[in-house]
Amino acid sequence: MARLSLFILLLLLSLVCITGAEKPARFPRRSRSRAYIENACTKTLYPSLCIQYLSVSANSMTIQTPQQLAQAALSVSLYKALQTRTFMLKVVKELKARKSRDYQSVKDCLDQIGNSVDQLSQSVGELHRLERPDAEGGDNVFWHISNVETFVSSAMTDASTCLDGFPGRNMDKSRAMIKAKVLNVAQTASNALALFHRYAAKYKP
């Protein structure tokens, strides 16, 4: 557990500079980690986003195996969900103070993103448990794989449900930003699930 916590801490520190309008980082040379990431990300639904975020992680740690890639992708998705929840907490507080009619819909969305945070946190823990020696053996392995898939899928569903509450284009700046951030959570979770499936394939007969 200590190794997992250190990994996530290092990753989150490397992502602190990321905002909702990030520009791809500049690389003086194409490292092995970046080349590995670029190749793996072509199998996701949002390859540009996948490369952008995971390449930041590659600046501070080596990512050259399916396990490292899945761990990094899940942690990135968790970070984006945490970042979105923090932003929404501020917006909800302001809407409540103004007694805005948008308060309840944004509050409902905040609750759903909170659920996404919980689900993604659990998925990171399940992936770590999957790699423990006592997880070896069919039943335990497939139990942990199923848990990760369920948790990440649920996080995506919660984010999508939140997005359903922001229809149309005529939104104020705060609501438009919330929608963009929540969409980002759904997309990074989708990428993480794809990369996890790539890693979990080694356990399938």
C-alpha positions in Angstrom: 0.0 0.0 0.0 2.9 2.3 0.7 4.2 1.8 -2.8 0.8 2.5 -4.3 0.4 5.7 -2.2 3.9 6.9 -3.3 3.1 6.2 -6.9 -0.1 8.2 -6.8 1.5 11.0 -4.9 4.3 11.4 -7.5 1.8 11.2 -10.3 -0.5 13.8 -8.7 2.4 16.1 -8.1 3.4 15.8 -11.8 -0.1 16.7 -12.8 -0.5 19.8 -10.6 0.3 22.0 -13.6 -2.5 20.6 -15.7 -5.6 22.7 -16.1 -8.8 22.4 -18.2 -7.0 24.1 -21.1 -3.7 22.3 -21.1 -1.3 22.5 -24.0 0.7 19.5 -24.9 4.1 19.5 -23.2 7.2 20.0 -25.3 9.7 17.2 -25.3 13.3 17.7 -26.4 13.5 14.1 -27.5 11.0 11.2 -27.8 11.7 9.0 -24.8 11.0 5.3 -24.6 8.1 6.0 -22.2 6.5 8.5 -24.5 6.9 6.2 -27.5 5.3 3.4 -25.5 2.5 5.7 -24.4 1.8 7.0 -28.0 1.5 3.5 -29.3 -0.8 2.3 -26.5 -3.0 5.4 -26.7 -3.9 4.7 -30.3 -6.2 2.0 -29.0 -8.3 4.4 -26.9 -11.3 6.5 -27.9 -9.5 9.7 -27.1 -5.8 9.2 -28.1 -4.7 12.8 -28.1 -6.0 13.3 -24.6 -4.4 10.0 -23.6 -1.0 11.0 -24.9 -1.2 14.5 -23.5 -1.9 13.5 -19.9 0.2 10.4 -19.7 3.2 12.1 -21.3 3.2 14.4 -18.3 3.4 11.4 -16.0 6.3 10.0 -18.1 8.3 13.1 -17.2 8.5 12.0 -13.6 8.4 8.2 -13.8 9.0 5.3 -16.2 6.0 4.0 -18.0 7.0 1.0 -20.2 4.6 -1.8 -19.1 0.9 -2.4 -19.4 0.6 -2.4 -15.6 2.4 1.0 -15.3 0.3 2.4 -18.0 -3.0 1.2 -16.5 -2.0 2.5 -13.1 -1.0 5.9 -14.5 -4.2 6.2 -16.6 -6.5 5.3 -13.6 -4.6 7.8 -11.4 -4.9 10.6 -14.0 -8.6 9.9 -14.3 -8.9 10.1 -10.5 -6.9 13.4 -10.4 -9.2 14.9 -13.1 -12.3 13.9 -11.1 -10.9 15.3 -7.9 -10.0 18.5 -9.7 -13.5 18.8 -11.1 -15.1 18.1 -7.7 -13.1 20.9 -6.2 -14.1 23.4 -8.8 -17.8 22.4 -8.5 -17.8 22.7 -4.7 -16.8 26.4 -5.2 -19.5 26.9 -7.9 -22.2 25.3 -5.7 -21.3 27.4 -2.8 -21.6 30.6 -4.9 -24.9 29.5 -6.4 -26.3 28.7 -3.0 -25.3 32.1 -1.7 -27.0 33.8 -4.6 -30.1 31.5 -4.3 -29.7 30.7 -7.9 -32.2 28.4 -9.7 -29.2 26.5 -11.0 -28.1 25.5 -7.6 -30.0 22.1 -7.4 -28.9 20.9 -10.8 -25.3 21.7 -10.2 -25.5 20.2 -6.7 -26.9 17.0 -8.2 -24.0 16.9 -10.7 -21.5 17.5 -7.8 -23.0 14.5 -6.0 -22.5 12.3 -9.2 -18.9 13.5 -9.6 -18.3 12.7 -5.9 -19.4 9.2 -6.7 -17.0 9.1 -9.7 -14.2 10.1 -7.3 -15.1 7.2 -5.0 -15.3 4.7 -7.8 -12.0 5.7 -9.4 -10.3 5.6 -6.0 -11.6 2.1 -5.5 -10.4 1.1 -9.0 -6.9 2.2 -8.2 -6.9 0.1 -5.0 -8.3 -2.9 -6.9 -5.5 -2.7 -9.5 -2.9 -2.7 -6.7 -4.5 -5.7 -5.1 -4.5 -7.5 -8.4 -0.7 -7.3 -8.4 -0.3 -8.7 -4.9 1.0 -12.3 -4.6 -2.1 -13.5 -2.8 -4.2 -12.4 -5.8 -2.6 -15.1 -8.0 -5.1 -17.8 -8.9 -8.1 -17.6 -11.1 -10.9 -16.6 -8.8 -9.1 -13.7 -7.0 -7.6 -12.4 -10.3 -10.9 -12.3 -12.1 -12.7 -10.8 -9.0 -10.3 -7.9 -9.0 -10.5 -7.4 -12.7 -14.2 -7.4 -12.6 -14.1 -4.8 -9.7 -11.9 -2.4 -11.7 -14.1 -2.7 -14.7 -17.2 -2.1 -12.6 -15.8 0.8 -10.7 -14.5 2.6 -13.8 -17.7 2.0 -15.8 -19.8 3.3 -12.9 -17.6 6.5 -12.8 -18.2 7.0 -16.5 -21.9 6.5 -16.0 -22.0 9.0 -13.2 -20.2 11.6 -15.3 -22.5 11.0 -18.3 -25.5 11.4 -16.1 -24.1 14.7 -14.9 -23.6 15.8 -18.5 -27.3 15.1 -19.2 -28.2 17.8 -16.8 -26.4 20.4 -19.0 -28.3 20.3 -22.4 -28.0 22.9 -25.1 -25.4 25.6 -25.7 -26.8 28.7 -23.9 -25.0 28.3 -20.6 -23.1 30.8 -18.5 -19.4 30.5 -18.1 -19.4 28.5 -14.9 -21.9 25.9 -16.2 -20.0 25.7 -19.5 -16.8 25.1 -17.6 -18.4 22.4 -15.4 -19.6 20.6 -18.5 -16.1 20.7 -20.1 -14.5 19.4 -16.9 -17.0 16.6 -16.4 -16.7 15.6 -20.1 -12.9 15.4 -19.4 -13.5 13.1 -16.5 -15.7 10.8 -18.7 -13.1 10.8 -21.4 -10.1 10.1 -19.2 -12.0 7.3 -17.5 -12.9 5.8 -20.9 -9.2 5.8 -21.8 -8.2 4.3 -18.5 -10.7 1.5 -18.9 -9.3 0.7 -22.4 -5.7 0.7 -21.1 -6.7 -1.5 -18.2 -8.3 -4.0 -20.5 -5.0 -4.1 -22.4 -3.2 -4.9 -19.2 -5.9 -7.4 -17.9 -5.7 -9.4 -21.2 -2.6 -11.2 -19.9 -4.8 -12.9 -17.3 -7.3 -14.2 -19.8 -6.8 -17.8 -21.2 
